[in-house]
Amino acid sequence: MVIRKKVLVTGAAGFIGARLSGQLLAAGAEVVGLDNLNDYYDPQLKRDRMQTQAVGEGFTHLQLDIADRGAMEKLFSDHSFDAVVNLAAQAGVRYSLKNPHSYVDSNIVGFVNLLEGCRHSGVKHFVYASSSSVYGANTNMPFSVHDNVDHPVSLYAASKKANELMAHAYSHLYGLPTTGLRFFTVYGPWGRPDMAPFLFTKAILEGRAIDVFNNGDMERDFTYIDDIVEGVCRVIEKQPEANPDWSGQNPDPATSYCPYRVYNIGNNNKEKLLYFIELIEEALGKKAIKNFMPMQPGDVRATYANVDDLVRDFAYKPATSLRHGVQQFVAWFRDYYHL
């Protein structure tokens, strides 16, 4: 894939953002990577991601906060972007119970600032990260973008659903092509320290117990980082179009009469959490001490992505096996931390 565009990637020091920036650079794009390098987790890990993955002559890092309205106005005044990929967000379901205001600042205020920048500067495609969390109380499996998602069970999920609604408003009002991507449990090398692979691997190596919620009765559609990034790259290259068959009498939540689309990017294969732990144990050659816990507030028992639309529109379906992905993550973890 060759991408001859100037692309703004927000959250460029993040787990997905750094890998995406490197992939875009390799495809020939010019990338402006924006990240405020906050201390939600170790900023050094973020810097190391960029230094090792976002490598190329066409990369520029700007340490800015998308919630800073003045800085965002100047950014879009100084640059002319063909596409914007918003991966900057306050992530994590459980943290939203502790610090809800950070989700409003990054995921709502920051998102509006980016939409405004796009519409005033003529950006041709705004792509943004949504989340499988938006499915909330929905139990219709596998999760389909054509189902309504009006019952979030965490503030994080609500903020991501709000992003989809805000994007639609700008697609309607200003004709801004917007594509939302609902990521499903992304994992792999350079992952976030607050996510299960990181927490489990670190605890097992240190001989500490791991917390297994809902007494282990959890299932996730684990999606490998490279599969996510490949999907995003393909989406960037194709602007959404209006659905000529869309009807207000029978509205399709995934499409619209304006240039707006929503897609799932998942492995289309739910796996039991206990099997995931077994694979980490296998890769480490060491058994976990399990501390079985009740379900946490804001969490859901299972996620499972229907990716039919992704396959139809982009001829692409994530396919990395969980065993291979876990082995890659554990190898990276041991190398990075010299364990």
FIFILO-515716 format. One record per residue (C-alpha): residue number from 1; x, y, z. Coordinates in steps of 0.1 Angstrom, whole numbers, plus 5000, padded with zeros to 4 digits. Each point is the difference from the previous one (the first is absolute). Example, Ala and Ser with C-alpha at 12.3 -4.5 7.8 and 13.67 -1.06 7.14 Angstrom:
+-------+------+------+------+
: zator :   xx :   yy :   zz :
+-------+------+------+------+
:     1 : 5123 : 4955 : 5078 :
:     2 : 5014 : 5034 : 4993 :
+-------+------+------+------+
This chain:
+-------+------+------+------+
: zator :   xx :   yy :   zz :
+-------+------+------+------+
:     1 : 5000 : 5000 : 5000 :
:     2 : 5013 : 5034 : 4990 :
:     3 : 4986 : 5031 : 5018 :
:     4 : 5011 : 5034 : 4986 :
:     5 : 4983 : 5022 : 5025 :
:     6 : 5007 : 5023 : 5029 :
:     7 : 4984 : 4984 : 5031 :
:     8 : 4995 : 5013 : 5035 :
:     9 : 5001 : 4972 : 5025 :
:    10 : 4989 : 5009 : 5035 :
:    11 : 5012 : 4978 : 5029 :
:    12 : 5031 : 4993 : 4979 :
:    13 : 5020 : 4988 : 5030 :
:    14 : 4972 : 4976 : 5010 :
:    15 : 4998 : 4963 : 4994 :
:    16 : 4981 : 5002 : 4967 :
:    17 : 5012 : 5035 : 4990 :
:    18 : 5037 : 4992 : 4999 :
:    19 : 4995 : 4968 : 4981 :
:    20 : 4977 : 5018 : 4975 :
:    21 : 5024 : 5029 : 4996 :
:    22 : 5027 : 4976 : 4990 :
:    23 : 4978 : 4981 : 4976 :
:    24 : 4989 : 5032 : 4983 :
:    25 : 5036 : 5013 : 4997 :
:    26 : 5010 : 4967 : 4984 :
:    27 : 4971 : 5004 : 4975 :
:    28 : 5013 : 5034 : 4990 :
:    29 : 4978 : 5023 : 5020 :
:    30 : 5012 : 5032 : 5018 :
:    31 : 4989 : 4997 : 5036 :
:    32 : 4995 : 5026 : 5027 :
:    33 : 4998 : 4982 : 5033 :
:    34 : 4983 : 5018 : 5028 :
:    35 : 5003 : 4987 : 5036 :
:    36 : 5000 : 5019 : 5033 :
:    37 : 5021 : 4972 : 5017 :
:    38 : 4979 : 5002 : 5032 :
:    39 : 5007 : 4978 : 5030 :
:    40 : 4969 : 4977 : 4999 :
:    41 : 5028 : 4974 : 4997 :
:    42 : 5038 : 5002 : 4996 :
:    43 : 5008 : 5027 : 4975 :
:    44 : 5033 : 4983 : 4992 :
:    45 : 4982 : 4971 : 4985 :
:    46 : 4981 : 5024 : 4978 :
:    47 : 5033 : 5017 : 4989 :
:    48 : 5016 : 4966 : 4993 :
:    49 : 4970 : 4990 : 4979 :
:    50 : 5005 : 5030 : 4977 :
:    51 : 5037 : 4997 : 4999 :
:    52 : 4999 : 4964 : 4989 :
:    53 : 4968 : 4999 : 4978 :
:    54 : 4993 : 5035 : 4987 :
:    55 : 5032 : 5000 : 4980 :
:    56 : 5004 : 5019 : 4968 :
:    57 : 5009 : 5033 : 4985 :
:    58 : 4964 : 5010 : 4996 :
:    59 : 4992 : 4999 : 5037 :
:    60 : 4995 : 5030 : 5023 :
:    61 : 4990 : 4997 : 5036 :
:    62 : 4981 : 5029 : 5017 :
:    63 : 4995 : 4999 : 5037 :
:    64 : 4965 : 5014 : 5001 :
:    65 : 4967 : 4993 : 5018 :
:    66 : 4970 : 4996 : 4978 :
:    67 : 4979 : 5016 : 5028 :
:    68 : 5020 : 5033 : 4996 :
:    69 : 4977 : 5019 : 4976 :
:    70 : 5025 : 5027 : 4991 :
:    71 : 5028 : 4975 : 4993 :
:    72 : 4976 : 4980 : 4977 :
:    73 : 4989 : 5031 : 4981 :
:    74 : 5037 : 5009 : 4994 :
:    75 : 5008 : 4964 : 4990 :
:    76 : 4974 : 4999 : 4973 :
:    77 : 5009 : 5036 : 4989 :
:    78 : 5037 : 4990 : 4996 :
:    79 : 4994 : 4967 : 4982 :
:    80 : 4978 : 4986 : 4972 :
:    81 : 4991 : 4964 : 5007 :
:    82 : 4985 : 4976 : 4975 :
:    83 : 4988 : 4978 : 5028 :
:    84 : 4998 : 5000 : 5038 :
:    85 : 5001 : 4969 : 5021 :
:    86 : 4989 : 5006 : 5036 :
:    87 : 5014 : 4974 : 5024 :
:    88 : 5005 : 5024 : 5029 :
:    89 : 4977 : 4993 : 5028 :
:    90 : 4997 : 4993 : 5037 :
:    91 : 4998 : 4963 : 4999 :
:    92 : 4989 : 4973 : 5024 :
:    93 : 4967 : 4990 : 5014 :
:    94 : 5009 : 4997 : 5037 :
:    95 : 5020 : 5032 : 5001 :
:    96 : 4968 : 5019 : 4989 :
:    97 : 4985 : 4991 : 5034 :
:    98 : 5029 : 5019 : 5017 :
:    99 : 5007 : 5030 : 4978 :
:   100 : 4969 : 5007 : 4978 :
:   101 : 5010 : 5036 : 4992 :
:   102 : 5031 : 4988 : 4981 :
:   103 : 4976 : 4982 : 4976 :
:   104 : 4980 : 5031 : 4994 :
:   105 : 5032 : 5021 : 4993 :
:   106 : 5016 : 4976 : 4976 :
:   107 : 4971 : 4980 : 4985 :
:   108 : 4974 : 5028 : 4997 :
:   109 : 5017 : 5034 : 5000 :
:   110 : 5031 : 4987 : 4981 :
:   111 : 4978 : 4983 : 4974 :
:   112 : 4980 : 5032 : 4993 :
:   113 : 5032 : 5019 : 4995 :
:   114 : 5011 : 4975 : 4974 :
:   115 : 4967 : 5000 : 4982 :
:   116 : 5001 : 5038 : 4999 :
:   117 : 5036 : 4999 : 4986 :
:   118 : 4990 : 4975 : 4973 :
:   119 : 4969 : 5019 : 4988 :
:   120 : 5018 : 5034 : 4999 :
:   121 : 5031 : 4987 : 4982 :
:   122 : 4984 : 4978 : 4974 :
:   123 : 5012 : 4966 : 5013 :
:   124 : 4988 : 4973 : 4976 :
:   125 : 4995 : 4971 : 5025 :
:   126 : 4998 : 5000 : 5038 :
:   127 : 5006 : 4965 : 5014 :
:   128 : 4996 : 4994 : 5038 :
:   129 : 5003 : 4973 : 5025 :
:   130 : 4967 : 4989 : 5016 :
:   131 : 4998 : 4968 : 5022 :
:   132 : 4983 : 4967 : 5004 :
:   133 : 4990 : 5015 : 5034 :
:   134 : 4972 : 5019 : 4983 :
:   135 : 4980 : 4967 : 4997 :
:   136 : 4995 : 5002 : 5038 :
:   137 : 4969 : 4981 : 5011 :
:   138 : 4994 : 4986 : 4965 :
:   139 : 5003 : 4962 : 5001 :
:   140 : 4992 : 4993 : 4964 :
:   141 : 5031 : 4981 : 4988 :
:   142 : 5020 : 5005 : 4980 :
:   143 : 4999 : 5038 : 5005 :
:   144 : 4988 : 5016 : 4967 :
:   145 : 5004 : 5036 : 4990 :
:   146 : 4964 : 4999 : 4987 :
:   147 : 4987 : 4995 : 5036 :
:   148 : 4991 : 5030 : 5022 :
:   149 : 5025 : 5007 : 5028 :
:   150 : 4981 : 5023 : 5023 :
:   151 : 5007 : 4984 : 5034 :
:   152 : 5037 : 5005 : 5010 :
:   153 : 5011 : 4986 : 5033 :
:   154 : 5030 : 5023 : 5006 :
:   155 : 5008 : 5037 : 4995 :
:   156 : 5028 : 4989 : 4976 :
:   157 : 4975 : 4982 : 4978 :
:   158 : 4976 : 5029 : 5002 :
:   159 : 5028 : 5024 : 4988 :
:   160 : 5008 : 4977 : 4970 :
:   161 : 4963 : 4998 : 4991 :
:   162 : 4999 : 5038 : 5003 :
:   163 : 5029 : 5002 : 4975 :
:   164 : 4980 : 4981 : 4975 :
:   165 : 4970 : 5023 : 5004 :
:   166 : 5022 : 5031 : 4998 :
:   167 : 5017 : 4987 : 4968 :
:   168 : 4966 : 4994 : 4984 :
:   169 : 4989 : 5036 : 5008 :
:   170 : 5031 : 5013 : 4982 :
:   171 : 4995 : 4976 : 4970 :
:   172 : 4964 : 5013 : 4998 :
:   173 : 5007 : 5037 : 5005 :
:   174 : 5033 : 5004 : 4981 :
:   175 : 5003 : 4970 : 4978 :
:   176 : 5031 : 4989 : 5019 :
:   177 : 5007 : 4963 : 4992 :
:   178 : 5003 : 4982 : 5033 :
:   179 : 5008 : 4963 : 5008 :
:   180 : 4998 : 4986 : 5035 :
:   181 : 5018 : 4968 : 5009 :
:   182 : 4989 : 4979 : 5029 :
:   183 : 5031 : 4982 : 5011 :
:   184 : 4997 : 4967 : 5019 :
:   185 : 5025 : 4992 : 5028 :
:   186 : 5032 : 5010 : 4983 :
:   187 : 5032 : 4982 : 5012 :
:   188 : 5036 : 4994 : 4989 :
:   189 : 5035 : 5014 : 5004 :
:   190 : 5002 : 5035 : 5015 :
:   191 : 4966 : 4997 : 5016 :
:   192 : 4987 : 5022 : 5028 :
:   193 : 5010 : 4991 : 5036 :
:   194 : 4964 : 5002 : 5012 :
:   195 : 4989 : 4972 : 4977 :
:   196 : 4996 : 4963 : 5009 :
:   197 : 5030 : 4986 : 4980 :
:   198 : 5024 : 5024 : 5017 :
:   199 : 4985 : 4996 : 5034 :
:   200 : 4998 : 4962 : 4999 :
:   201 : 5035 : 4996 : 4985 :
:   202 : 5017 : 5023 : 5025 :
:   203 : 4982 : 4984 : 5030 :
:   204 : 5007 : 4964 : 4989 :
:   205 : 5037 : 5008 : 4995 :
:   206 : 5001 : 5016 : 5035 :
:   207 : 4982 : 4971 : 5016 :
:   208 : 4970 : 5022 : 5009 :
:   209 : 4964 : 4990 : 4997 :
:   210 : 4979 : 5013 : 4971 :
:   211 : 4965 : 5012 : 5004 :
:   212 : 4976 : 4980 : 4978 :
:   213 : 4966 : 5018 : 4999 :
:   214 : 4966 : 4985 : 4998 :
:   215 : 5016 : 4968 : 5014 :
:   216 : 5016 : 4995 : 4966 :
:   217 : 4967 : 4999 : 4981 :
:   218 : 5011 : 5027 : 4975 :
:   219 : 5004 : 4998 : 4962 :
:   220 : 5018 : 5025 : 4978 :
:   221 : 5005 : 5005 : 4963 :
:   222 : 5038 : 5005 : 5002 :
:   223 : 5014 : 5019 : 4970 :
:   224 : 5037 : 5002 : 4993 :
:   225 : 5015 : 5034 : 4996 :
:   226 : 5013 : 4995 : 4964 :
:   227 : 4965 : 4989 : 4989 :
:   228 : 4985 : 5032 : 5015 :
:   229 : 5026 : 5022 : 4982 :
:   230 : 4995 : 4983 : 4967 :
:   231 : 4963 : 5006 : 5003 :
:   232 : 5005 : 5037 : 5008 :
:   233 : 5023 : 5005 : 4971 :
:   234 : 4975 : 4985 : 4976 :
:   235 : 4972 : 5022 : 5014 :
:   236 : 5020 : 5032 : 4996 :
:   237 : 5002 : 4994 : 4963 :
:   238 : 4963 : 4998 : 4995 :
:   239 : 4976 : 5028 : 5008 :
:   240 : 4966 : 4990 : 5011 :
:   241 : 4971 : 5008 : 4977 :
:   242 : 4963 : 5007 : 5007 :
:   243 : 4978 : 4969 : 5001 :
:   244 : 4973 : 5006 : 4973 :
:   245 : 4977 : 4975 : 5016 :
:   246 : 5002 : 5015 : 5035 :
:   247 : 4965 : 5008 : 5014 :
:   248 : 4990 : 5020 : 5031 :
:   249 : 4971 : 4976 : 5003 :
:   250 : 5023 : 4970 : 5004 :
:   251 : 5034 : 5016 : 5008 :
:   252 : 5033 : 4980 : 4997 :
:   253 : 5023 : 5011 : 5029 :
:   254 : 5031 : 4990 : 4980 :
:   255 : 4993 : 5022 : 4970 :
:   256 : 4982 : 5032 : 4991 :
:   257 : 4987 : 5023 : 4973 :
:   258 : 5032 : 5020 : 5005 :
:   259 : 5037 : 4988 : 4997 :
:   260 : 5001 : 4981 : 5033 :
:   261 : 5010 : 4964 : 5008 :
:   262 : 5007 : 4979 : 5031 :
:   263 : 5019 : 4967 : 4998 :
:   264 : 5011 : 4973 : 5025 :
:   265 : 5036 : 4989 : 4999 :
:   266 : 5003 : 4968 : 5019 :
:   267 : 5012 : 4964 : 4996 :
:   268 : 4964 : 4987 : 4996 :
:   269 : 5008 : 4973 : 5025 :
:   270 : 4993 : 5003 : 5037 :
:   271 : 5024 : 4982 : 5023 :
:   272 : 4997 : 4991 : 5037 :
:   273 : 5021 : 5021 : 5024 :
:   274 : 5012 : 4968 : 5017 :
:   275 : 5014 : 4987 : 4966 :
:   276 : 5017 : 5034 : 4995 :
:   277 : 5017 : 4995 : 5034 :
:   278 : 5010 : 4965 : 4991 :
:   279 : 5018 : 5013 : 4969 :
:   280 : 5019 : 5026 : 5020 :
:   281 : 5010 : 4972 : 5025 :
:   282 : 5011 : 4979 : 4970 :
:   283 : 5021 : 5028 : 4985 :
:   284 : 5016 : 5008 : 5034 :
:   285 : 5004 : 4964 : 5011 :
:   286 : 4985 : 5009 : 5033 :
:   287 : 4966 : 4995 : 5017 :
:   288 : 4979 : 5029 : 5012 :
:   289 : 4986 : 5003 : 5035 :
:   290 : 4964 : 5010 : 4994 :
:   291 : 4979 : 5021 : 5023 :
:   292 : 4964 : 4996 : 4988 :
:   293 : 4979 : 5032 : 5004 :
:   294 : 4965 : 5011 : 4993 :
:   295 : 4990 : 5020 : 4969 :
:   296 : 5013 : 5036 : 5001 :
:   297 : 4977 : 5030 : 4996 :
:   298 : 4999 : 5012 : 4964 :
:   299 : 5013 : 4967 : 4986 :
:   300 : 4982 : 4976 : 4976 :
:   301 : 5002 : 4963 : 5000 :
:   302 : 5007 : 4994 : 4963 :
:   303 : 5009 : 5018 : 4968 :
:   304 : 4998 : 4986 : 4965 :
:   305 : 5004 : 5019 : 4967 :
:   306 : 4979 : 4996 : 4969 :
:   307 : 5024 : 5012 : 4973 :
:   308 : 4979 : 4993 : 4969 :
:   309 : 5000 : 5037 : 4990 :
:   310 : 5038 : 5003 : 5003 :
:   311 : 5004 : 4969 : 4978 :
:   312 : 4975 : 5012 : 4974 :
:   313 : 5013 : 5036 : 4997 :
:   314 : 5038 : 4994 : 5005 :
:   315 : 5005 : 4963 : 4992 :
:   316 : 5017 : 4997 : 5034 :
:   317 : 4995 : 4979 : 5031 :
:   318 : 5024 : 4998 : 5030 :
:   319 : 5014 : 4965 : 5002 :
:   320 : 5029 : 4998 : 5025 :
:   321 : 4996 : 4971 : 5023 :
:   322 : 4999 : 5007 : 5037 :
:   323 : 5028 : 4976 : 5007 :
:   324 : 5023 : 5018 : 4976 :
:   325 : 4990 : 5034 : 5012 :
:   326 : 5006 : 4991 : 5037 :
:   327 : 5034 : 4985 : 4991 :
:   328 : 5010 : 5032 : 4983 :
:   329 : 4989 : 5021 : 5029 :
:   330 : 5018 : 4979 : 5026 :
:   331 : 5032 : 5001 : 4979 :
:   332 : 4998 : 5037 : 4997 :
:   333 : 4993 : 5004 : 5038 :
:   334 : 5030 : 4979 : 5010 :
:   335 : 5022 : 5018 : 4976 :
:   336 : 4989 : 5036 : 5009 :
:   337 : 5002 : 4994 : 5038 :
:   338 : 5030 : 4977 : 4998 :
:   339 : 4983 : 4971 : 5017 :
+-------+------+------+------+
